[in-house]
């Protein structure tokens, strides 16, 4: 991957790709200039752009004409931060004079002056943030304190009381209180349509009470802050400091309380911006830290330019604009690729914001610098995909209908997220898929959370969601549904439609992941939600959905062990991660083979050589590899590892009859089906060489990937150890001077279901009732690593419901699922849940 840098950057400064194209940089619309004074902060509403400068002024610019409309004066030192409060039509400004001023954006007149707590010397007020839900302004101070002032309109006269304290404060030079007209404290609070003319009486002066101060939670200046304010969800305050940390606060009427601290470790945190559950922090040393609030993990670091301060961040949908001390602005996409970079100012870019352009659907990036200029740039939001999932409903909000169109709508949103787990540049897509699924389950009635699978955020989170039963009494059964939201890559070759756009054709839904495994997840979720909505859910349904299944379920077991108490007691496990063996006969899966992946490398510790020069003079690793692989099987394809077949379970008479029935359905020999499902196998997947893969080159290193599929009652660890021992022994017998390395990767045990378990019979009966025919009992030749682990972890049985059909093309181009199978799969699960509830009564 190439670095995200211009020609002056370090050539290896970032893992983010530079994918700029000619003409991709925003173009300048306008330039604003009034005084020779640095532009320290910016804010905007529908009508105006507000700029705070080093000379204590706030300029008000008309957004339509870009003319200077007014100058707001009152601060005695530099204006350091501006925040617009849409709900109040107020502009807040903070300054080096230790005050926050409140201005009406209708009259452009002052409304209040807020003094910080007088017993502490707050110093410069670097940052402010407003919560409309709590009607509170938060203030980040030079003395490292966090202070806040709450507006509460409670008095008969309409004046404001801060936590019960009078708003009126004795004049700083006199003992008496100033006299006020009896009028609303906000000049426009009660009459927004007809502004009350500004009165020349002294501006009401408020003070932060001592109870609204938190001292030294940060050990550095609080340079930046932002509020995430979602009604019904809560208020979260995020602060960044010179102590190289970002702190997360849960806010209530009584004040903020610390929830988590992110250690950024790349200099002071100078800028913050947030979107949904994601916070971006711009650091002094040129790094942007991406933090996930749900899992409390650092999920990524973007190196914009080493050693160059990032002083401002702005966000529009998934596009992030980073402004730096060298005058550069860079744009990063939702996958953290650099898509634009330009020189915006002749000096330091100190401030930025993105705001809508007047009377158009376009947007503009406004930047301010120490070159005394404000620049206005045309910006275009990224092409709509899935990134709004954190701020929009995952599914339509009307819960009166939980079937049909809402299922396909939800599935279309889910499929649109390219959650490819095996590619690093899709890691953020995987996280967004987890966030979307969490929100979807929440909307359907589940209590949800994301569970991190690594401290570094290098692996994708688990989605935990619990539908709590609302029918019946006593201890309800608890069913764990396991699935995975990640998918394999979908190269466009061979696809008849965009693999990440759900396409309905002739009764089928096409898209990557639609049958493996996003469709079944949505079907089970809607089944539980339907019963919950009808107050007939007699089972607790616990969703545990991972994001690493397609690449070996990395860290899955350790994460489940860690969060076992949060998952709770489990009575049974349901999986839906396979297909029928035909197009028209429903099935129930009761067995999976296990797998042992093995990597082999043969090396001669020499560089790649020319066969015309050195051929015949060296022991070639390729010859050794071919000879080694040939020892694994004989001419009858029997695996030669000693003891390999000793514990393979003998086929019973009942199994033989079952395979005869399956052969009649599939029109394939019973022996063929048995060899795929219940007999072990060895596969050589590839041989790769070092060097240019030229026919004249003797490669110095040769690698090969092989796998063993194992079956009941072979022991996973024993077979893996025997394989390694056999390969090393066979290589020794070659008497080669070369060296061999053998590694076992992502082993998974076999699984066999309990056919006499009441839960199995309930599932089988539900399939029978829905489809009007007895389901075929089948096994799978593939592996689902998490299933045998979950059985052991929760000491209960697992049951496997395939929803798709045999030609659904999982892992192939034009992956599909029948709309009928999706809807009736939901119905099967609903029947199953009812039956399980009846069993417990």
Order of alpha helices (4+ residues) and beta strands (2+ residues): beta-beta-beta-beta-beta-beta-beta-beta-beta-beta-beta-beta-beta-beta-beta-beta-beta-beta-beta-beta-beta-beta-beta-beta-beta-beta-beta-beta-beta-alpha-alpha-beta-beta-beta-beta-beta-alpha-beta-alpha-alpha-beta-beta-beta-beta-alpha-alpha-alpha-alpha-beta-beta-beta-alpha-beta-beta-alpha-beta-alpha-beta-beta-alpha
